[in-house]
């Protein structure tokens, strides 16, 4: 077990501040240049930036600012490698999505693009700065077989399709040996059947939005649903990445009128994702202030986090330093703490963690017996005790900005 580090109250280091400055929806060039020259350990900075999904963004902004020329040669080379990787990933994403469009159209399969490239092309000055790992697309359940066939015709292969069809809400398709594409997650739903958070994806099709991307026209979810889904997804693995919080801030900034924001909160509460949206906006407001839009006050939406057990992990400094990543149950507690509604007490946390551990063991080809169940329960209860105990909780979220 890894307890919360005792130095959680320490001020943010220059490398941590630089990541926040670079990830701001409206980065300050002067602050970027000033902080850049205060960074001493660039390897640590780029490692942390990669964990937050903003390595390409940091490398791109530093390169375009001209500040890279003043850095040591090994640092310049590291940044250049990241930039090359970002260009390659972006090219493959655009190429793969273009082929998905063509093959799905021929197969008569409409789809919605989720997250990823749709956010990169709308909210990044250079889309390649948002380095993605895959594409997420949503289809109607009756089109799942035809969509899978189209992806297989591209050289992608389903991974454990029967297992994912039974226990999950998407099927991963991964490149084969003769494919130069990227993985595609084929969704027919957006949350597990047992999740208290439930999106009405079947209703999205009538209000889907058509936009032009570099690969051609695609359809996105309705604006309100997209924002709520992205906010929920930011915490689905535990502590949110800085990239995910930036995505939420950019989407929130597009909901300018009081009517739009009221509709957003109504949809968030309807799907039981209000605490996720509130927590994401609180963190974005703490990190970037006015650049993230106006975060809601206590009257604008549900309080966040729902339980005291997440307050340490959702502190600004803890999020930047990825403290919840240090031990798997910490991330489960963060997600659980934001769940709303009845039936999501500690028994739900134990059962949900146990189900995930059993599925992970099955995917690894391992047996999961009584001993593993007992160990999982002990780990979760221990992590919960640490979360609510008197260990250092970190700086207050309102003072965690750069």
C-alpha positions as CSV (number, residue, x, y, z in Angstrom):
1,X,0.0,0.0,0.0
2,X,1.2,3.5,-0.8
3,X,-0.1,6.1,1.7
4,X,-0.6,9.8,0.8
5,X,2.8,11.5,0.6
6,X,3.6,13.8,3.5
7,X,4.7,16.6,1.2
8,X,1.3,17.0,-0.4
9,X,1.1,20.5,1.0
10,X,4.2,21.7,-0.7
11,X,3.8,24.5,-3.3
12,X,3.7,23.5,-6.9
13,X,7.2,23.2,-8.5
14,X,8.1,25.1,-11.7
15,X,7.6,21.9,-13.8
16,X,4.1,21.4,-12.3
17,X,3.2,25.1,-12.9
18,X,4.5,24.9,-16.5
19,X,2.1,22.0,-17.2
20,X,-0.8,24.0,-15.9
21,X,0.2,27.1,-17.9
22,X,0.6,25.1,-21.1
23,X,-2.7,23.3,-20.6
24,X,-4.7,26.5,-20.0
25,X,-7.4,27.2,-22.5
26,X,-5.8,30.6,-22.9
27,X,-2.1,30.1,-22.2
28,X,-0.1,33.2,-21.0
29,X,3.1,33.4,-23.3
30,X,4.9,35.5,-20.7
31,X,4.2,33.1,-17.8
32,X,5.2,30.2,-20.1
33,X,8.6,31.8,-21.0
34,X,9.3,32.8,-17.4
35,X,8.4,29.4,-15.9
36,X,10.2,27.5,-18.6
37,X,13.6,28.8,-17.5
38,X,12.9,27.9,-13.9
39,X,12.5,24.2,-14.7
40,X,15.5,22.1,-13.6
41,X,14.3,18.5,-14.3
42,X,12.8,18.4,-17.7
43,X,12.7,14.6,-17.7
44,X,10.4,14.7,-14.7
45,X,8.3,17.4,-16.3
46,X,7.8,15.4,-19.5
47,X,7.0,12.2,-17.6
48,X,4.4,14.0,-15.6
49,X,3.0,15.7,-18.7
50,X,2.7,12.3,-20.4
51,X,0.7,11.0,-17.4
52,X,-1.6,14.0,-17.8
53,X,-2.0,13.5,-21.5
54,X,-0.4,16.9,-22.3
55,X,3.1,16.0,-23.4
56,X,2.4,16.9,-27.0
57,X,0.8,20.2,-25.9
58,X,3.8,21.1,-23.7
59,X,6.3,20.2,-26.4
60,X,4.3,22.1,-29.1
61,X,3.9,25.3,-27.1
62,X,7.6,25.3,-26.0
63,X,8.7,24.8,-29.6
64,X,6.4,27.5,-31.1
65,X,7.4,30.0,-28.4
66,X,11.1,29.7,-29.5
67,X,12.1,29.0,-26.0
68,X,13.4,25.5,-26.9
69,X,16.6,27.0,-28.4
70,X,17.7,28.1,-24.9
71,X,17.3,24.6,-23.4
72,X,20.0,22.0,-23.1
73,X,20.5,19.7,-26.1
74,X,19.1,16.5,-24.5
75,X,15.9,18.5,-23.6
76,X,15.6,19.8,-27.1
77,X,16.0,16.3,-28.5
78,X,13.3,14.9,-26.1
79,X,10.9,17.6,-27.1
80,X,11.6,17.0,-30.8
81,X,10.9,13.3,-30.3
82,X,7.6,14.1,-28.6
83,X,6.7,16.4,-31.5
84,X,7.4,13.8,-34.1
85,X,5.3,11.2,-32.2
86,X,2.5,13.7,-32.0
87,X,2.5,14.3,-35.7
88,X,2.6,10.6,-36.5
89,X,-0.3,9.9,-34.0
90,X,-2.4,12.7,-35.4
91,X,-1.8,11.5,-39.0
92,X,-2.9,8.0,-38.1
93,X,-6.0,9.3,-36.3
94,X,-7.1,11.4,-39.2
95,X,-6.4,8.6,-41.7
96,X,-8.2,5.9,-39.5
97,X,-11.2,8.1,-39.0
98,X,-11.4,8.9,-42.7
99,X,-11.4,5.2,-43.5
100,X,-14.0,4.6,-40.8
101,X,-16.3,7.2,-42.4
102,X,-15.9,5.6,-45.8
103,X,-16.5,2.0,-44.8
104,X,-19.3,2.8,-42.4
105,X,-21.1,4.9,-45.0
106,X,-20.8,1.9,-47.5
107,X,-22.2,-0.4,-44.8
108,X,-25.0,1.9,-44.0
109,X,-23.9,2.4,-40.4
110,X,-24.2,5.9,-38.9
111,X,-21.9,6.8,-36.0
112,X,-21.1,9.5,-33.5
113,X,-17.5,10.5,-32.8
114,X,-16.8,10.7,-29.0
115,X,-14.1,12.8,-27.4
116,X,-10.6,12.6,-28.9
117,X,-10.1,14.0,-32.4
118,X,-13.3,16.0,-32.3
119,X,-12.1,17.9,-29.3
120,X,-8.5,18.3,-30.7
121,X,-9.7,20.0,-33.9
122,X,-12.1,22.4,-32.2
123,X,-10.1,23.4,-29.1
124,X,-6.4,23.2,-29.9
125,X,-4.5,25.6,-32.0
126,X,-2.6,22.6,-33.4
127,X,-4.7,19.4,-33.3
128,X,-1.6,17.2,-33.0
129,X,-0.9,18.8,-29.6
130,X,-3.7,16.6,-28.2
131,X,-2.0,13.2,-28.5
132,X,-4.7,10.5,-28.4
133,X,-4.3,6.7,-28.2
134,X,-7.4,5.6,-30.0
135,X,-10.8,6.6,-31.5
136,X,-14.1,6.2,-29.7
137,X,-17.2,5.9,-31.9
138,X,-20.8,5.2,-30.9
139,X,-23.2,3.1,-33.0
140,X,-26.7,1.9,-32.5
141,X,-26.7,-1.6,-31.0
142,X,-28.4,-3.1,-34.0
143,X,-25.5,-1.9,-36.2
144,X,-22.8,-3.5,-34.0
145,X,-22.1,-6.5,-36.2
146,X,-22.0,-4.5,-39.4
147,X,-19.7,-1.9,-37.7
148,X,-17.4,-4.6,-36.5
149,X,-17.2,-6.1,-39.9
150,X,-16.3,-2.7,-41.4
151,X,-13.5,-2.3,-38.8
152,X,-12.2,-5.8,-39.5
153,X,-12.1,-4.9,-43.2
154,X,-9.7,-2.1,-42.2
155,X,-7.3,-4.7,-40.7
156,X,-8.4,-4.2,-37.1
157,X,-9.2,-7.2,-34.9
158,X,-11.6,-7.3,-32.0
159,X,-10.1,-8.1,-28.6
160,X,-12.0,-10.5,-26.4
161,X,-15.2,-9.5,-28.0
162,X,-17.5,-12.0,-26.2
163,X,-16.1,-10.8,-22.8
164,X,-16.5,-7.1,-23.6
165,X,-19.9,-7.7,-25.1
166,X,-21.1,-9.3,-21.9
167,X,-19.4,-7.1,-19.3
168,X,-18.6,-3.8,-20.8
169,X,-20.2,-1.1,-23.1
170,X,-17.6,-1.2,-25.9
171,X,-15.5,-3.6,-27.9
172,X,-11.9,-2.8,-28.5
173,X,-10.6,-3.2,-32.0
174,X,-6.8,-3.2,-32.3
175,X,-4.5,-3.0,-35.4
176,X,-3.4,-6.3,-36.9
177,X,0.1,-7.0,-38.1
178,X,-0.7,-5.6,-41.6
179,X,-2.6,-2.5,-40.3
180,X,-1.1,1.0,-39.8
181,X,-4.2,2.4,-38.1
182,X,-4.9,3.0,-34.4
183,X,-7.2,1.2,-32.0
184,X,-10.9,1.9,-32.2
185,X,-13.3,1.4,-29.3
186,X,-16.7,0.5,-30.7
187,X,-19.4,1.7,-28.3
188,X,-23.1,0.8,-28.2
189,X,-23.5,2.3,-24.7
190,X,-21.5,4.8,-22.6
191,X,-21.5,3.3,-19.1
192,X,-21.7,-0.2,-17.7
193,X,-25.2,-1.6,-17.1
194,X,-24.6,-1.6,-13.3
195,X,-23.4,2.0,-13.2
196,X,-25.6,4.6,-11.4
197,X,-24.6,7.0,-14.1
198,X,-26.6,6.3,-17.3
199,X,-26.6,8.4,-20.4
200,X,-29.6,8.2,-22.8
201,X,-27.4,7.6,-25.8
202,X,-30.4,6.3,-27.8
203,X,-31.8,9.9,-27.7
204,X,-28.6,11.4,-29.0
205,X,-29.1,10.6,-32.7
206,X,-32.0,13.0,-33.3
207,X,-30.0,15.9,-31.9
208,X,-26.5,15.0,-33.2
209,X,-24.4,17.8,-34.7
210,X,-22.6,17.6,-38.0
211,X,-19.2,19.3,-38.2
212,X,-16.3,19.4,-40.7
213,X,-13.1,17.8,-39.7
214,X,-9.9,17.3,-41.7
215,X,-11.1,13.8,-42.7
216,X,-14.5,15.1,-43.8
217,X,-17.9,15.6,-42.1
218,X,-18.7,13.6,-38.9
219,X,-21.4,13.8,-36.3
220,X,-20.9,14.6,-32.6
221,X,-23.3,14.1,-29.6
222,X,-25.6,17.0,-28.7
223,X,-23.6,19.8,-27.0
224,X,-25.1,19.3,-23.5
225,X,-24.6,15.6,-23.6
226,X,-21.1,15.8,-24.9
227,X,-20.0,18.1,-22.0
228,X,-21.6,16.0,-19.3
229,X,-20.1,12.8,-20.8
230,X,-16.6,14.3,-21.1
231,X,-16.8,15.4,-17.4
232,X,-17.9,12.0,-16.2
233,X,-15.3,10.3,-18.3
234,X,-12.6,12.5,-16.8
235,X,-13.1,10.7,-13.5
236,X,-13.9,7.2,-14.8
237,X,-10.4,6.0,-14.0
238,X,-10.1,8.0,-10.7
239,X,-8.1,11.2,-10.5
240,X,-8.6,13.3,-13.7
241,X,-5.9,14.1,-16.2
242,X,-5.1,17.8,-16.8
243,X,-6.0,17.2,-20.5
244,X,-9.5,16.0,-19.5
245,X,-10.1,19.1,-17.3
246,X,-9.0,21.3,-20.1
247,X,-11.5,19.6,-22.4
248,X,-14.3,20.2,-19.9
249,X,-13.3,23.9,-19.5
250,X,-13.3,24.4,-23.3
251,X,-16.7,22.8,-23.7
252,X,-18.1,24.7,-20.7
253,X,-16.9,28.0,-22.3
254,X,-19.2,27.2,-25.3
255,X,-22.3,27.2,-23.1
256,X,-22.5,31.0,-22.8
257,X,-26.1,31.7,-22.0
258,X,-27.8,31.1,-18.6
259,X,-30.3,28.9,-20.5
260,X,-27.6,26.7,-21.9
261,X,-25.9,26.3,-18.6
262,X,-29.2,25.5,-16.8
263,X,-29.9,22.9,-19.4
264,X,-26.4,21.4,-18.9
265,X,-27.0,21.1,-15.1
266,X,-30.4,19.6,-15.7
267,X,-28.9,17.0,-18.0
268,X,-26.0,16.3,-15.6
269,X,-28.5,15.7,-12.7
270,X,-30.7,13.6,-14.9
271,X,-27.9,11.3,-15.7
272,X,-26.6,11.4,-12.1
273,X,-23.3,12.9,-13.3
274,X,-23.8,16.3,-11.6
275,X,-21.0,15.8,-9.1
276,X,-18.6,14.8,-11.8
277,X,-19.3,18.0,-13.8
278,X,-19.1,20.1,-10.6
279,X,-15.8,18.6,-9.5
280,X,-14.3,19.1,-13.0
281,X,-15.3,22.7,-13.2
282,X,-14.1,23.4,-9.6
283,X,-10.6,22.1,-10.5
284,X,-10.5,23.8,-13.9
285,X,-11.5,27.1,-12.2
286,X,-8.8,26.6,-9.5
287,X,-6.1,25.9,-12.1
288,X,-7.0,28.5,-14.8
289,X,-9.4,31.0,-13.2
290,X,-11.1,33.2,-15.8
291,X,-9.5,31.3,-18.7
292,X,-11.7,28.3,-17.7
293,X,-14.9,30.3,-17.5
294,X,-16.8,30.9,-14.4
295,X,-16.9,27.8,-12.2
296,X,-20.3,27.2,-10.5
297,X,-20.9,28.2,-6.9
298,X,-22.7,26.1,-4.3
299,X,-26.1,27.2,-5.7
300,X,-25.4,26.4,-9.4
301,X,-25.2,22.6,-9.1
302,X,-24.7,19.7,-6.7
303,X,-21.8,19.9,-4.2
304,X,-18.6,18.1,-5.0
305,X,-17.2,15.8,-3.9
306,X,-20.2,13.8,-2.7
307,X,-18.2,12.2,0.1
308,X,-15.3,13.2,2.3
309,X,-13.4,10.2,1.0
310,X,-12.4,12.0,-2.2
311,X,-11.4,15.4,-0.8
312,X,-7.7,14.6,-0.4
313,X,-7.5,13.1,-3.9
314,X,-9.4,16.0,-5.6
315,X,-7.3,18.7,-4.0
316,X,-5.5,20.7,-6.7
317,X,-2.0,19.7,-5.7
318,X,-3.0,16.0,-5.4
319,X,-4.5,16.0,-8.9
320,X,-1.5,17.7,-10.5
321,X,0.9,15.1,-8.8
322,X,-1.4,12.2,-9.7
323,X,-1.4,11.0,-6.1
324,X,-4.4,8.8,-6.6
325,X,-2.5,6.8,-9.2
326,X,-0.1,5.5,-6.6
327,X,-2.4,2.7,-5.6
328,X,-5.3,1.2,-7.6
329,X,-8.0,1.4,-4.9
330,X,-7.4,5.2,-4.5
331,X,-8.7,5.7,-8.0
332,X,-11.7,3.6,-7.3
333,X,-12.5,5.7,-4.2
334,X,-12.3,8.9,-6.2
335,X,-14.8,7.6,-8.8
336,X,-17.1,6.1,-6.1
337,X,-17.0,9.3,-4.0
338,X,-18.6,11.2,-6.9
339,X,-21.4,8.8,-7.5
340,X,-24.9,10.0,-6.7
341,X,-28.1,8.2,-5.7
342,X,-29.1,5.3,-3.5
343,X,-27.4,2.0,-3.4
344,X,-23.9,3.4,-3.9
345,X,-22.5,2.9,-0.4
346,X,-19.5,1.0,0.7
347,X,-21.0,-2.4,-0.4
348,X,-21.3,-1.0,-3.9
349,X,-17.7,0.1,-3.8
350,X,-16.5,-3.3,-2.7
351,X,-18.7,-5.1,-5.3
352,X,-17.7,-2.8,-8.1
353,X,-13.9,-3.2,-7.3
354,X,-14.3,-6.9,-7.0
355,X,-16.0,-7.1,-10.4
356,X,-13.2,-5.1,-12.0
357,X,-10.5,-7.2,-10.4
358,X,-12.2,-10.4,-11.5
359,X,-12.5,-9.1,-15.1
360,X,-8.9,-8.0,-15.1
361,X,-7.8,-11.4,-13.9
362,X,-9.8,-13.1,-16.5
363,X,-8.3,-11.0,-19.3
364,X,-4.8,-11.9,-17.9
365,X,-5.8,-15.6,-18.0
366,X,-5.5,-15.9,-14.2
367,X,-7.7,-17.6,-11.6
368,X,-9.6,-15.3,-9.2
369,X,-10.5,-17.2,-6.0
370,X,-11.6,-16.5,-2.4
371,X,-8.1,-15.4,-1.4
372,X,-8.1,-12.7,-4.2
373,X,-11.6,-11.5,-3.1
374,X,-10.5,-11.2,0.5
375,X,-7.3,-9.3,-0.5
376,X,-9.3,-6.9,-2.7
377,X,-11.7,-6.1,0.1
378,X,-8.9,-5.5,2.6
379,X,-7.1,-3.2,0.1
380,X,-10.2,-1.2,-0.6
381,X,-11.1,-0.8,3.1
382,X,-7.5,0.2,3.9
383,X,-7.4,2.8,1.1
384,X,-10.8,4.1,2.4
385,X,-9.4,4.4,5.9
386,X,-6.3,6.3,4.5
387,X,-8.6,8.6,2.4
388,X,-10.8,9.7,5.4
389,X,-7.9,9.6,7.9
390,X,-5.8,12.5,9.2
391,X,-3.1,12.2,6.6
392,X,-2.0,15.4,4.8
393,X,-4.7,16.5,2.5
394,X,-2.8,19.0,0.4
395,X,-3.3,22.6,-0.5
396,X,-6.8,23.9,-0.8
397,X,-8.1,23.6,-4.3
398,X,-8.7,27.3,-4.7
399,X,-5.0,28.0,-4.3
400,X,-3.6,25.4,-6.6
401,X,-3.3,27.4,-9.8
402,X,0.0,28.4,-11.4
